[in-house]
């Protein structure tokens, strides 16, 4: 029995492997091509850029960064800075409109104690 030189099962096997490989990798490629989220903090140098994972939003990431009890993620170079993060525009670095969350008030922004007025009189 002679084989037809134009048809090869090896070619079919390679095509099937390529299709299965693409089907497995496609969701990961699509998820990683999302829009980045950018954040800033007075205690962090520069802008932190994060590409949200599957099922994550920029608000989820911002909530994590502002939660003093959060651990386990490696956002922003695995920073330990918690609280005071704001979302910023990735191009300009300016605030994207969200107000600072609780715990973001620095010592210089806190009102002076009431007894300070008495001492100055």
MARBA-3410 file (N, C-alpha, C, O; in Angstrom, 1 decimal):
121
0.8,-1.2,0.0,0.0,0.0,0.0,0.9,1.2,0.0,1.8,1.4,0.8 ~ 0.7,2.1,-0.9,1.5,3.3,-1.0,0.7,4.5,-0.4,-0.5,4.7,-0.5 ~ 1.5,5.4,0.3,0.9,6.6,0.9,0.8,7.7,-0.1,1.6,7.8,-1.0 ~ -0.2,8.5,0.1,-0.4,9.7,-0.7,0.6,10.8,-0.1,0.4,11.2,1.0 ~ 1.6,11.3,-0.9,2.5,12.2,-0.4,2.0,13.6,0.0,2.6,14.4,0.7
0.7,13.9,-0.4,0.1,15.2,-0.1,-0.5,15.2,1.3,-0.8,16.3,1.8 ~ -0.8,14.1,1.9,-1.5,14.0,3.1,-0.6,13.3,4.2,0.0,12.3,3.9 ~ -0.6,13.9,5.4,0.2,13.4,6.4,-0.5,13.6,7.7,-1.0,14.7,8.0 ~ -0.6,12.5,8.5,-1.2,12.6,9.9,-0.4,13.5,10.8,-0.9,14.1,11.7 ~ 0.9,13.6,10.5,1.8,14.5,11.3,1.3,15.9,11.2,1.3,16.6,12.2
0.9,16.3,10.0,0.4,17.7,9.8,-0.8,17.9,10.6,-1.0,19.0,11.2 ~ -1.7,16.9,10.6,-3.0,17.0,11.3,-2.7,17.1,12.8,-3.3,17.9,13.5 ~ -1.8,16.3,13.3,-1.4,16.4,14.7,-0.8,17.7,15.1,-1.2,18.3,16.2 ~ 0.0,18.3,14.3,0.6,19.6,14.6,-0.5,20.7,14.6,-0.5,21.5,15.5 ~ -1.4,20.6,13.7,-2.5,21.6,13.6,-3.4,21.5,14.9,-3.8,22.5,15.4
-3.7,20.2,15.3,-4.6,20.0,16.5,-3.9,20.6,17.7,-4.5,21.2,18.6 ~ -2.6,20.3,17.9,-1.8,20.8,19.0,-1.8,22.3,19.0,-2.0,22.9,20.1 ~ -1.6,22.9,17.9,-1.6,24.4,17.8,-3.0,25.0,18.2,-3.0,26.0,18.9 ~ -4.1,24.4,17.7,-5.4,24.9,18.1,-5.7,24.7,19.6,-6.2,25.6,20.2 ~ -5.3,23.6,20.1,-5.5,23.4,21.6,-4.7,24.4,22.4,-5.2,25.0,23.3
-3.5,24.5,22.0,-2.6,25.5,22.7,-3.1,26.9,22.6,-3.1,27.6,23.6 ~ -3.6,27.3,21.5,-4.2,28.7,21.3,-5.5,28.8,22.2,-5.6,29.8,22.9 ~ -6.3,27.8,22.3,-7.5,27.8,23.1,-7.2,27.9,24.6,-7.9,28.6,25.3 ~ -6.1,27.3,25.0,-5.7,27.4,26.4,-5.1,28.7,26.7,-5.4,29.3,27.8 ~ -4.3,29.3,25.8,-3.6,30.5,26.1,-4.4,31.8,25.8,-4.1,32.8,26.4
-5.4,31.7,25.0,-6.2,32.9,24.6,-6.8,33.6,25.8,-6.7,34.8,25.8 ~ -7.4,32.9,26.8,-8.0,33.7,27.9,-6.9,34.5,28.7,-7.2,35.6,29.1 ~ -5.8,33.9,28.9,-4.7,34.5,29.6,-4.2,35.7,28.8,-3.9,36.8,29.4 ~ -4.1,35.6,27.5,-3.6,36.7,26.7,-4.7,37.9,26.7,-4.3,39.0,26.7 ~ -5.9,37.5,26.6,-7.0,38.5,26.7,-7.0,39.2,28.0,-7.1,40.5,28.1
-6.9,38.5,29.1,-6.9,39.1,30.4,-5.8,40.0,30.7,-5.9,41.1,31.3 ~ -4.6,39.7,30.2,-3.4,40.5,30.4,-3.4,41.7,29.5,-2.5,42.6,29.7 ~ -4.3,41.8,28.5,-4.2,43.0,27.6,-5.2,44.1,28.1,-5.5,45.0,27.3 ~ -5.7,44.0,29.4,-6.6,45.0,29.9,-5.9,46.3,30.1,-4.7,46.5,30.0 ~ -6.7,47.3,30.3,-6.2,48.7,30.6,-5.6,48.7,32.0,-6.1,48.2,32.9
-4.4,49.4,32.1,-3.8,49.5,33.4,-4.5,50.5,34.3,-5.2,51.4,33.9 ~ -4.3,50.2,35.6,-4.8,51.2,36.6,-3.5,51.8,37.2,-2.5,51.1,37.4 ~ -3.6,53.1,37.5,-2.4,53.8,38.0,-2.8,54.5,39.3,-3.9,55.0,39.5 ~ -1.9,54.4,40.3,-2.2,54.9,41.6,-1.0,55.7,42.1,0.2,55.5,41.7 ~ -1.2,56.6,43.0,-0.2,57.5,43.6,-0.4,57.6,45.1,-1.5,57.4,45.6
0.7,57.8,45.8,0.7,57.9,47.3,1.8,58.8,47.6,2.9,58.7,47.1 ~ 1.6,59.7,48.6,2.7,60.6,49.0,3.9,59.9,49.6,5.0,60.4,49.5 ~ 3.7,58.7,50.1,4.7,57.9,50.7,5.3,56.9,49.8,6.2,56.0,50.2 ~ 5.0,56.9,48.5,5.5,56.0,47.5,6.1,56.8,46.3,5.4,57.8,45.8 ~ 7.3,56.5,45.9,7.9,57.3,44.9,7.4,56.8,43.5,7.5,55.7,43.2
6.9,57.8,42.8,6.5,57.5,41.4,5.0,57.1,41.4,4.3,57.2,42.3 ~ 4.6,56.6,40.2,3.3,56.1,39.9,3.3,54.6,39.9,4.2,54.0,39.3 ~ 2.3,54.0,40.6,2.2,52.6,40.6,1.2,52.2,39.5,0.1,52.6,39.5 ~ 1.7,51.3,38.6,0.8,50.9,37.5,0.5,49.4,37.7,1.4,48.6,37.9 ~ -0.7,49.0,37.7,-1.2,47.6,37.9,-2.1,47.3,36.7,-3.1,48.0,36.4
-1.9,46.1,36.1,-2.9,45.6,35.2,-3.8,44.6,35.9,-3.3,43.6,36.4 ~ -5.1,44.9,36.0,-6.0,44.1,36.8,-6.0,42.6,36.3,-6.0,42.4,35.1 ~ -6.1,41.7,37.2,-6.2,40.3,36.8,-7.6,40.0,36.5,-8.5,40.8,36.6 ~ -7.9,38.7,36.2,-9.2,38.3,35.9,-10.2,38.5,37.1,-9.9,38.0,38.2 ~ -11.3,39.2,36.9,-12.2,39.5,37.9,-11.8,40.6,38.8,-12.6,40.9,39.8
-10.8,41.3,38.5,-10.3,42.5,39.4,-10.7,43.8,38.7,-10.7,43.8,37.4 ~ -10.9,44.8,39.5,-11.2,46.1,38.9,-10.2,47.1,39.6,-9.5,46.7,40.6 ~ -10.1,48.3,39.0,-9.2,49.3,39.6,-9.6,49.6,41.0,-8.8,49.8,41.9 ~ -11.0,49.6,41.3,-11.5,49.9,42.6,-11.1,48.8,43.6,-10.8,49.1,44.8 ~ -11.1,47.5,43.1,-10.6,46.4,44.0,-9.2,46.6,44.4,-8.8,46.5,45.6
-8.3,47.0,43.5,-6.9,47.2,43.8,-6.7,48.4,44.7,-5.9,48.3,45.6 ~ -7.5,49.5,44.5,-7.4,50.7,45.3,-7.8,50.3,46.7,-7.2,50.7,47.7 ~ -8.9,49.5,46.9,-9.4,49.1,48.2,-8.3,48.3,48.9,-8.1,48.4,50.1 ~ -7.6,47.4,48.2,-6.6,46.6,48.8,-5.4,47.5,49.3,-4.9,47.3,50.4 ~ -5.0,48.4,48.4,-3.9,49.3,48.8,-4.2,50.2,50.0,-3.3,50.6,50.8
-5.5,50.5,50.2,-5.9,51.4,51.3,-6.3,50.7,52.5,-6.7,51.3,53.5 ~ -6.3,49.3,52.5,-6.7,48.5,53.6,-5.4,48.2,54.5,-4.6,47.5,54.0 ~ -5.4,48.7,55.7,-4.2,48.5,56.5,-3.9,47.0,56.8,-2.8,46.6,57.2 ~ -4.9,46.2,56.7,-4.8,44.8,57.1,-4.5,43.9,55.9,-4.4,42.6,56.0 ~ -4.4,44.4,54.6,-4.3,43.6,53.4,-2.8,43.1,53.3,-1.9,43.8,53.5
-2.8,41.8,52.9,-1.5,41.2,52.6,-1.7,40.2,51.5,-2.8,39.7,51.2 ~ -0.6,39.8,50.9,-0.6,38.7,50.0,-0.5,39.0,48.5,-0.3,38.2,47.7 ~ -0.7,40.3,48.1,-0.6,40.7,46.7,0.7,41.4,46.5,1.3,41.9,47.5 ~ 1.2,41.5,45.3,2.4,42.1,45.0,2.3,43.4,44.2,3.2,43.7,43.4 ~ 1.2,44.1,44.5,1.0,45.4,43.7,2.1,46.4,44.1,2.7,46.4,45.2
2.4,47.2,43.1,3.4,48.4,43.4,4.7,47.9,43.9,5.2,48.5,44.9 ~ 5.3,46.9,43.3,6.6,46.4,43.8,6.5,45.8,45.2,7.5,45.8,45.9 ~ 5.4,45.2,45.5,5.1,44.6,46.8,5.3,45.6,48.0,5.8,45.2,49.1 ~ 4.9,46.8,47.8,5.0,47.9,48.8,4.2,47.5,50.0,3.2,46.8,50.0 ~ 4.7,48.0,51.1,4.0,47.8,52.4,3.2,49.1,52.8,2.5,49.1,53.8
3.2,50.1,51.9,2.5,51.3,52.1,1.0,51.1,52.0,0.5,50.6,51.0 ~ 0.2,51.3,53.1,-1.2,51.1,53.1,-1.8,52.4,53.5,-1.4,53.1,54.4 ~ -2.9,52.8,52.9,-3.7,54.0,53.2,-3.1,55.2,52.4,-1.9,55.3,52.2 ~ -3.9,56.1,52.0,-3.5,57.3,51.3,-3.4,57.2,49.8,-2.9,58.1,49.1 ~ -3.7,56.0,49.2,-3.6,55.8,47.8,-4.8,56.5,47.1,-5.9,56.5,47.5
-4.5,57.1,45.9,-5.5,57.6,45.0,-5.3,57.1,43.6,-4.2,56.8,43.3 ~ -6.4,57.0,42.9,-6.2,56.5,41.5,-5.9,57.8,40.7,-6.5,58.8,40.8 ~ -4.9,57.7,39.8,-4.5,58.8,38.9,-4.6,58.4,37.5,-4.6,57.2,37.1 ~ -4.6,59.4,36.6,-4.5,59.1,35.2,-3.1,58.6,34.8,-2.1,59.2,35.2 ~ -3.1,57.5,34.1,-1.8,56.9,33.8,-0.9,57.8,32.9,0.3,57.7,32.9
-1.5,58.6,32.1,-0.7,59.5,31.2,-0.2,60.7,31.9,1.0,61.1,31.8 ~ -1.0,61.4,32.7,-0.6,62.6,33.3,-0.2,62.5,34.8,0.6,63.3,35.3 ~ -0.6,61.4,35.5,-0.3,61.3,36.9,-1.2,62.1,37.8,-0.9,62.2,39.0 ~ -2.2,62.8,37.2,-3.1,63.6,38.0,-4.2,62.8,38.5,-4.6,61.8,37.9 ~ -4.8,63.3,39.6,-5.9,62.6,40.2,-7.1,62.3,39.2,-7.4,63.1,38.4
-7.6,61.0,39.3,-8.7,60.6,38.5,-10.0,61.0,39.1,-11.1,60.6,38.5 ~ -10.0,61.8,40.1,-11.3,62.3,40.7,-11.7,61.6,42.0,-12.6,62.2,42.6 ~ -11.1,60.6,42.4,-11.5,59.9,43.7,-10.9,60.7,44.8,-9.7,61.0,44.8 ~ -11.6,61.0,45.8,-11.1,61.6,47.0,-10.2,60.6,47.8,-10.4,59.4,47.6 ~ -9.3,61.1,48.6,-8.4,60.2,49.4,-9.3,59.5,50.4,-10.3,60.0,50.9
-9.0,58.2,50.6,-9.8,57.4,51.5,-9.3,57.6,53.0,-8.3,58.3,53.2 ~ -10.1,57.0,53.9,-9.8,57.1,55.3,-8.3,56.6,55.6,-7.9,55.7,54.9 ~ -7.7,57.3,56.5,-6.4,56.9,56.9,-5.3,57.6,56.0,-4.1,57.3,56.1 ~ -5.8,58.5,55.2,-4.8,59.2,54.3,-4.4,60.5,54.8,-3.5,61.2,54.2 ~ -4.9,61.0,55.9,-4.6,62.3,56.5,-3.2,62.2,57.1,-2.9,61.4,58.0
-2.3,63.1,56.6,-1.0,63.1,57.2,-1.0,64.0,58.4,-1.9,64.7,58.7 ~ 0.1,63.9,59.2,0.2,64.6,60.4,0.0,66.1,60.2,-0.6,66.8,61.0 ~ 0.6,66.6,59.1,0.6,68.1,58.8,-0.8,68.5,58.5,-1.1,69.7,58.6 ~ -1.7,67.6,58.0,-3.0,68.0,57.7,-4.0,68.0,58.8,-5.1,68.5,58.7 ~ -3.6,67.3,59.9,-4.6,67.2,61.1,-4.7,68.5,61.8,-3.8,69.3,61.8
-5.9,68.8,62.3,-6.1,70.1,63.0,-5.4,70.1,64.3,-5.2,69.0,64.9 ~ -4.9,71.2,64.7,-4.2,71.3,65.9,-5.1,71.0,67.1,-6.3,71.3,67.0 ~ -4.6,70.5,68.2,-5.4,70.3,69.4,-6.0,71.5,69.9,-5.4,72.6,69.7 ~ -7.1,71.4,70.6,-7.8,72.6,71.1,-7.0,73.4,72.1,-7.1,74.6,72.2 ~ -6.2,72.7,72.9,-5.4,73.4,73.9,-4.2,74.3,73.3,-3.6,75.1,74.0
-4.0,74.2,72.0,-2.9,75.0,71.4,-3.3,76.4,71.4,-2.4,77.3,71.4 ~ -4.6,76.8,71.2,-5.0,78.1,71.3,-4.7,78.8,72.6,-4.4,80.0,72.6 ~ -4.9,78.1,73.7,-4.7,78.6,75.0,-3.2,79.0,75.2,-2.9,79.9,75.9 ~ -2.3,78.2,74.7,-0.9,78.4,74.9,-0.4,79.6,74.1,0.6,80.2,74.5 ~ -1.1,80.0,73.1,-0.6,81.1,72.3,-1.1,82.5,72.8,-0.6,83.5,72.4
-2.0,82.5,73.8,-2.5,83.7,74.4,-1.6,84.3,75.4,-2.0,85.4,75.9
END
